Amino acid sequence: MSSNYLLESLHRQTATGLTVGVEDSFLHNTVRLVYRARPDGVITSWQVEGPDLPAPAVFKTEAQARAFIRGRWGIYPHTKKWGEP
């Protein structure tokens, strides 16, 4: 996935009013767990960006995205428990 693709993707997302944020990153910041949120703060999707992915993998929940990271790269990211910051 090229940096040009990521930049264009980010521009398309923010042009529609969505907020883009990085929740977590792994493997020296080459694998990123990213969320997209509406202006009212509601998260609309989770995406995993990685060097060997042709495009970001899109998921409805954070748990699905973290499971994808676990399965693809063998990384066990911390999963938040209820009430945890």
CNS distance restraints for C-alpha pairs under 8 A (distance, minus, plus):
assign (resid   1 and name CA) (resid   5 and name CA) 6.70 0.50 0.50
assign (resid   1 and name CA) (resid   6 and name CA) 7.42 0.50 0.50
assign (resid   1 and name CA) (resid  50 and name CA) 7.23 0.50 0.50
assign (resid   1 and name CA) (resid  51 and name CA) 5.82 0.50 0.50
assign (resid   1 and name CA) (resid  52 and name CA) 6.74 0.50 0.50
assign (resid   1 and name CA) (resid  53 and name CA) 5.91 0.50 0.50
assign (resid   1 and name CA) (resid  54 and name CA) 5.01 0.50 0.50
assign (resid   1 and name CA) (resid  55 and name CA) 6.05 0.50 0.50
assign (resid   2 and name CA) (resid   6 and name CA) 6.53 0.50 0.50
assign (resid   3 and name CA) (resid   7 and name CA) 6.08 0.50 0.50
assign (resid   4 and name CA) (resid   8 and name CA) 6.18 0.50 0.50
assign (resid   5 and name CA) (resid   9 and name CA) 6.04 0.50 0.50
assign (resid   6 and name CA) (resid  10 and name CA) 6.06 0.50 0.50
assign (resid   7 and name CA) (resid  11 and name CA) 6.24 0.50 0.50
assign (resid   8 and name CA) (resid  12 and name CA) 6.26 0.50 0.50
assign (resid   9 and name CA) (resid  13 and name CA) 6.27 0.50 0.50
assign (resid  10 and name CA) (resid  14 and name CA) 6.16 0.50 0.50
assign (resid  10 and name CA) (resid  20 and name CA) 7.44 0.50 0.50
assign (resid  11 and name CA) (resid  15 and name CA) 5.90 0.50 0.50
assign (resid  12 and name CA) (resid  16 and name CA) 6.79 0.50 0.50
assign (resid  13 and name CA) (resid  17 and name CA) 7.14 0.50 0.50
assign (resid  13 and name CA) (resid  18 and name CA) 5.76 0.50 0.50
assign (resid  13 and name CA) (resid  19 and name CA) 7.56 0.50 0.50
assign (resid  13 and name CA) (resid  20 and name CA) 7.43 0.50 0.50
assign (resid  13 and name CA) (resid  36 and name CA) 7.95 0.50 0.50
assign (resid  14 and name CA) (resid  18 and name CA) 4.99 0.50 0.50
assign (resid  14 and name CA) (resid  19 and name CA) 6.05 0.50 0.50
assign (resid  14 and name CA) (resid  20 and name CA) 7.02 0.50 0.50
assign (resid  17 and name CA) (resid  38 and name CA) 6.77 0.50 0.50
assign (resid  17 and name CA) (resid  39 and name CA) 6.50 0.50 0.50
assign (resid  18 and name CA) (resid  36 and name CA) 6.23 0.50 0.50
assign (resid  18 and name CA) (resid  37 and name CA) 5.40 0.50 0.50
assign (resid  18 and name CA) (resid  38 and name CA) 4.82 0.50 0.50
assign (resid  18 and name CA) (resid  39 and name CA) 6.21 0.50 0.50
assign (resid  19 and name CA) (resid  36 and name CA) 5.62 0.50 0.50
assign (resid  19 and name CA) (resid  37 and name CA) 5.01 0.50 0.50
assign (resid  19 and name CA) (resid  38 and name CA) 6.22 0.50 0.50
assign (resid  19 and name CA) (resid  39 and name CA) 6.79 0.50 0.50
assign (resid  20 and name CA) (resid  34 and name CA) 7.07 0.50 0.50
assign (resid  20 and name CA) (resid  35 and name CA) 5.91 0.50 0.50
assign (resid  20 and name CA) (resid  36 and name CA) 4.79 0.50 0.50
assign (resid  20 and name CA) (resid  37 and name CA) 6.56 0.50 0.50
assign (resid  21 and name CA) (resid  34 and name CA) 5.64 0.50 0.50
assign (resid  21 and name CA) (resid  35 and name CA) 5.47 0.50 0.50
assign (resid  21 and name CA) (resid  36 and name CA) 6.68 0.50 0.50
assign (resid  22 and name CA) (resid  32 and name CA) 6.75 0.50 0.50
assign (resid  22 and name CA) (resid  33 and name CA) 5.94 0.50 0.50
assign (resid  22 and name CA) (resid  34 and name CA) 4.41 0.50 0.50
assign (resid  22 and name CA) (resid  35 and name CA) 6.42 0.50 0.50
assign (resid  23 and name CA) (resid  32 and name CA) 7.67 0.50 0.50
assign (resid  23 and name CA) (resid  33 and name CA) 5.54 0.50 0.50
assign (resid  23 and name CA) (resid  34 and name CA) 5.57 0.50 0.50
assign (resid  23 and name CA) (resid  35 and name CA) 6.79 0.50 0.50
assign (resid  24 and name CA) (resid  32 and name CA) 5.92 0.50 0.50
assign (resid  24 and name CA) (resid  33 and name CA) 5.14 0.50 0.50
assign (resid  24 and name CA) (resid  34 and name CA) 7.25 0.50 0.50
assign (resid  25 and name CA) (resid  29 and name CA) 5.07 0.50 0.50
assign (resid  25 and name CA) (resid  30 and name CA) 7.15 0.50 0.50
assign (resid  25 and name CA) (resid  31 and name CA) 5.60 0.50 0.50
assign (resid  25 and name CA) (resid  32 and name CA) 4.29 0.50 0.50
assign (resid  25 and name CA) (resid  33 and name CA) 6.06 0.50 0.50
assign (resid  26 and name CA) (resid  30 and name CA) 6.36 0.50 0.50
assign (resid  26 and name CA) (resid  31 and name CA) 5.12 0.50 0.50
assign (resid  26 and name CA) (resid  32 and name CA) 6.36 0.50 0.50
assign (resid  26 and name CA) (resid  75 and name CA) 7.94 0.50 0.50
assign (resid  27 and name CA) (resid  31 and name CA) 6.16 0.50 0.50
assign (resid  30 and name CA) (resid  49 and name CA) 7.85 0.50 0.50
assign (resid  30 and name CA) (resid  50 and name CA) 5.86 0.50 0.50
assign (resid  30 and name CA) (resid  51 and name CA) 6.25 0.50 0.50
assign (resid  31 and name CA) (resid  48 and name CA) 7.05 0.50 0.50
assign (resid  31 and name CA) (resid  49 and name CA) 5.61 0.50 0.50
assign (resid  31 and name CA) (resid  50 and name CA) 4.44 0.50 0.50
assign (resid  31 and name CA) (resid  51 and name CA) 6.97 0.50 0.50
assign (resid  32 and name CA) (resid  48 and name CA) 5.67 0.50 0.50
assign (resid  32 and name CA) (resid  49 and name CA) 5.16 0.50 0.50
assign (resid  32 and name CA) (resid  50 and name CA) 6.56 0.50 0.50
assign (resid  33 and name CA) (resid  46 and name CA) 7.11 0.50 0.50
assign (resid  33 and name CA) (resid  47 and name CA) 5.92 0.50 0.50
assign (resid  33 and name CA) (resid  48 and name CA) 4.83 0.50 0.50
assign (resid  33 and name CA) (resid  49 and name CA) 6.67 0.50 0.50
assign (resid  33 and name CA) (resid  65 and name CA) 7.40 0.50 0.50
assign (resid  33 and name CA) (resid  66 and name CA) 7.87 0.50 0.50
assign (resid  34 and name CA) (resid  46 and name CA) 5.74 0.50 0.50
assign (resid  34 and name CA) (resid  47 and name CA) 5.05 0.50 0.50
assign (resid  34 and name CA) (resid  48 and name CA) 6.18 0.50 0.50
assign (resid  34 and name CA) (resid  49 and name CA) 7.51 0.50 0.50
assign (resid  35 and name CA) (resid  43 and name CA) 6.67 0.50 0.50
assign (resid  35 and name CA) (resid  44 and name CA) 7.60 0.50 0.50
assign (resid  35 and name CA) (resid  45 and name CA) 5.84 0.50 0.50
assign (resid  35 and name CA) (resid  46 and name CA) 4.48 0.50 0.50
assign (resid  35 and name CA) (resid  47 and name CA) 6.11 0.50 0.50
assign (resid  36 and name CA) (resid  43 and name CA) 5.68 0.50 0.50
assign (resid  36 and name CA) (resid  44 and name CA) 5.66 0.50 0.50
assign (resid  36 and name CA) (resid  45 and name CA) 5.39 0.50 0.50
assign (resid  36 and name CA) (resid  46 and name CA) 6.43 0.50 0.50
assign (resid  37 and name CA) (resid  41 and name CA) 5.62 0.50 0.50
assign (resid  37 and name CA) (resid  42 and name CA) 5.31 0.50 0.50
assign (resid  37 and name CA) (resid  43 and name CA) 4.02 0.50 0.50
assign (resid  37 and name CA) (resid  44 and name CA) 5.34 0.50 0.50
assign (resid  37 and name CA) (resid  45 and name CA) 7.29 0.50 0.50
assign (resid  38 and name CA) (resid  42 and name CA) 5.46 0.50 0.50
assign (resid  38 and name CA) (resid  43 and name CA) 6.41 0.50 0.50
assign (resid  38 and name CA) (resid  44 and name CA) 6.83 0.50 0.50
assign (resid  44 and name CA) (resid  60 and name CA) 7.26 0.50 0.50
assign (resid  45 and name CA) (resid  58 and name CA) 6.82 0.50 0.50
assign (resid  45 and name CA) (resid  59 and name CA) 5.94 0.50 0.50
assign (resid  45 and name CA) (resid  60 and name CA) 5.10 0.50 0.50
assign (resid  45 and name CA) (resid  61 and name CA) 6.83 0.50 0.50
assign (resid  46 and name CA) (resid  58 and name CA) 5.83 0.50 0.50
assign (resid  46 and name CA) (resid  59 and name CA) 5.06 0.50 0.50
assign (resid  46 and name CA) (resid  60 and name CA) 6.04 0.50 0.50
assign (resid  46 and name CA) (resid  61 and name CA) 6.24 0.50 0.50
assign (resid  46 and name CA) (resid  62 and name CA) 6.04 0.50 0.50
assign (resid  46 and name CA) (resid  65 and name CA) 6.54 0.50 0.50
assign (resid  47 and name CA) (resid  56 and name CA) 5.93 0.50 0.50
assign (resid  47 and name CA) (resid  57 and name CA) 5.38 0.50 0.50
assign (resid  47 and name CA) (resid  58 and name CA) 4.48 0.50 0.50
assign (resid  47 and name CA) (resid  59 and name CA) 6.01 0.50 0.50
assign (resid  47 and name CA) (resid  65 and name CA) 6.74 0.50 0.50
assign (resid  48 and name CA) (resid  56 and name CA) 5.49 0.50 0.50
assign (resid  48 and name CA) (resid  57 and name CA) 5.15 0.50 0.50
assign (resid  48 and name CA) (resid  58 and name CA) 6.68 0.50 0.50
assign (resid  48 and name CA) (resid  65 and name CA) 6.51 0.50 0.50
assign (resid  48 and name CA) (resid  69 and name CA) 7.57 0.50 0.50
assign (resid  49 and name CA) (resid  53 and name CA) 6.96 0.50 0.50
assign (resid  49 and name CA) (resid  55 and name CA) 7.31 0.50 0.50
assign (resid  49 and name CA) (resid  56 and name CA) 4.77 0.50 0.50
assign (resid  49 and name CA) (resid  57 and name CA) 6.71 0.50 0.50
assign (resid  50 and name CA) (resid  56 and name CA) 7.27 0.50 0.50
assign (resid  53 and name CA) (resid  57 and name CA) 7.72 0.50 0.50
assign (resid  58 and name CA) (resid  65 and name CA) 7.65 0.50 0.50
assign (resid  59 and name CA) (resid  64 and name CA) 6.22 0.50 0.50
assign (resid  59 and name CA) (resid  65 and name CA) 5.83 0.50 0.50
assign (resid  60 and name CA) (resid  64 and name CA) 7.21 0.50 0.50
assign (resid  61 and name CA) (resid  65 and name CA) 6.59 0.50 0.50
assign (resid  62 and name CA) (resid  66 and name CA) 6.17 0.50 0.50
assign (resid  63 and name CA) (resid  67 and name CA) 6.09 0.50 0.50
assign (resid  63 and name CA) (resid  79 and name CA) 7.55 0.50 0.50
assign (resid  64 and name CA) (resid  68 and name CA) 6.27 0.50 0.50
assign (resid  65 and name CA) (resid  69 and name CA) 6.41 0.50 0.50
assign (resid  66 and name CA) (resid  70 and name CA) 6.17 0.50 0.50
assign (resid  66 and name CA) (resid  76 and name CA) 7.91 0.50 0.50
assign (resid  66 and name CA) (resid  77 and name CA) 6.63 0.50 0.50
assign (resid  66 and name CA) (resid  79 and name CA) 7.76 0.50 0.50
assign (resid  67 and name CA) (resid  71 and name CA) 6.14 0.50 0.50
assign (resid  68 and name CA) (resid  72 and name CA) 5.95 0.50 0.50
assign (resid  69 and name CA) (resid  73 and name CA) 5.74 0.50 0.50
assign (resid  69 and name CA) (resid  74 and name CA) 6.91 0.50 0.50
assign (resid  69 and name CA) (resid  75 and name CA) 6.21 0.50 0.50
assign (resid  69 and name CA) (resid  76 and name CA) 7.60 0.50 0.50
assign (resid  69 and name CA) (resid  77 and name CA) 7.86 0.50 0.50
assign (resid  70 and name CA) (resid  74 and name CA) 4.67 0.50 0.50
assign (resid  70 and name CA) (resid  75 and name CA) 4.75 0.50 0.50
assign (resid  70 and name CA) (resid  76 and name CA) 5.35 0.50 0.50
assign (resid  70 and name CA) (resid  77 and name CA) 7.29 0.50 0.50
assign (resid  71 and name CA) (resid  75 and name CA) 7.68 0.50 0.50
assign (resid  80 and name CA) (resid  84 and name CA) 6.21 0.50 0.50
assign (resid  80 and name CA) (resid  85 and name CA) 7.83 0.50 0.50
